[in-house]
Amino acid sequence: MSELISYQIEDGIATLTLANGKVNALSPAMFDELNAALDRAEQDRAVVILTGQPGILSGGYDLKVMTSSPQNAMALVATGSRFTRRMLAHPFPIIVACPGHAIAKGAFLLLAADYRIGVEGTFHIGLNEVQIGMTMHHAGIELARDRLDKAAFQRSVINGELFDPQGAVQAGFLDRIVPAGELLAVAAAAAQQLKKINMVAHKNTKLKARKALLDTLDQAIELDQQHFGL
């Protein structure tokens, strides 16, 4: 795709690898590439594996953009919210293979996926917005409310608590953890298993099961944009 994302397609599985600096910062250009990659994966009718660099999926939004102005920050947040909403409604399964840390928007990528695999290690996963002085946006609250354990939602969104990989499974950020060296092999095996399902049934069931969440996210994204007149 570009220097920001690599796209590899093999045997009906599209692997998207984030590569934007040490923390895989999620910038406007990164979301352009992510959307283009999902377009291509849909054309390829592929199960998607989204992953990052060893040790990190993503540290969240590009801080240079987030600190440039409130309007630029909210525009990027809205772009990110629309992308995770797209992930939730994607017609083919999306697996996130998380190779380490996943912070803020990086953790929201986990919450928007169909299956999430993390790795063992001293990694942090969660939503640190209130730790760094950001009031959580409406869309983020609603996605976290839907996907996290009820107690973990309070600890994560309200308190900014970060979890280790095992705690992230219990909280609802991950479905399982594996040794780091096995991550991509396990993700590929999961993708092969998901290839066996009926994709029309998968798409229709996903949209039916998530209709209330998708409708809520549409309203939340609109509220977030109205706040800054976007």
BELBELVEN-V373927 format. One line per field, one symbol per residue. ss: DSSP state (h for helix, s for strand, l for the rest). phi: phi as a letter, one per 20 degrees, with the letter a starting at -180 (. if undefined). burial: + if it has 16 or more other C-alpha atoms within 10 Angstrom, else -. A space follows every 10 residues. Layout:
ss = ???
phi = ???
burial = ???
This chain:
ss = llllssssss llssssssll lllllslhhh hhhhhhhhhh hhhlllssss slslssssll slhhhhlllh hhhhhhhhhh hhhhhhhhhl lllsssslls ssslhhhhhh hlllsssssl llllssllhh hhlllllhhh hhhhhhhllh hhhhhhhhll lsslhhhhhh hllllssslh hhhhhhhhhh hhhhllllhh hhhhhhhhhl hhhhhhhhhh hhhhhhhlll
phi = .afececcdb lmcddddfbc mfdlgedgff fgffffffgf ffffldfddd bcegnbeaeo ffffffefag ffffffffff ffffffgfdf fcfcddeeer fbdlffffff feeebcddcf qeddcqddgf fdndfffgff gfffffdegg ffgffffedm fddfgfffff fofceaccgg fdgfffffff ffffffffff fgfffgfffd gffffffgff fffffffdme
burial = ---++++--- --++++++++ --++++++-+ +-++--++-+ ++--++++++ +++-++++++ ++--++---- ++++++++++ +++++-++++ ++++++++++ ++++++++++ ++++++++++ +-+++++++- ------++++ --+++-+++- -++-++++-+ ++++++-++- ++++++++-+ --++-+++-+ +--++---+- -++--++--- --++-++--+ +-+++-----
